[in-house]
Amino acid sequence: MTDLIDKTDKIIAAEVARGLAAVRGRPGLVPHGACHYCDEPLAPALRFCNIDCRDDYEKELAAKTRAGRPG
């Protein structure tokens, strides 16, 4: 029974590592001094002015992806 558990643990660890590598490999948004959603001026290190803009940006990006359009 221990062998089966060890094998399963290795499979799970490999899947988690693969998923993390895929997410880390995607290019992210680069802060540019303005909100990526509403263009409000921001501190240089920020990408969105608030949580609502971040969520709305992600919703629109997901909708574009589902429609087959580039983000």
N, C-alpha and C positions, 0 to 999 in steps of 0.2 A: 504494500500500500504506500509506503514511503517513497518508492521509486516513481509511482504515478503522480504523487503530490509534487515531488521535485521537478519532474518533467513539465507539469502544468505550470509551476512557478516560473520556470525558465521561459516558457512560451508567453506567459503574461508579461514578464519583464521585457522580452524582445518586442512585443507589440507596443508597449508603453514607450520604449526607446524609439521605435520607428515613428510613432505618432508625434513625439516631441521633436524629433529631427525634422519632420515635415513642417511643423508649425514654425520652428526656428528658422527654417530655410526660406520662408516667405518674406518678401520685402515688406517692411512696415512703413507707416506714415512718418515722414520726417517733419519735425517741428519747424515752422517757418515764420513765426511771429504773428500768426493770425489763426483763428479757428478754422479748421478744415471744413466745417459745415456752414457757418454763417459769416465767416470772414471778419469777425470782431477782433480787434487788436489784442494780442496776448503777450505774456512774458515769453522770452525766446525758447524756453524748454517745454512749453505746453503745446498740445495739439488741438485741444477742444476747450471751449470756455466753461462748459458745465457738462454734467452727466446727460442732460436731455439732448444736447447737440451730438454727443458721442453716440448715444443710442439711436438717434435719428439717422446719423451717418451710416451706422452699421446696418440699420433696416433698409436703407436705400441701396447700399452696396449688395446686400443679400438679394433684394428684389432684382437688381440688374443681373446678378449672377444667375438667378433662376431663369431670367428671360434670355440668357445667352449673350448679354451685352458686356463689354469690358467695363470695369469699374472706373 
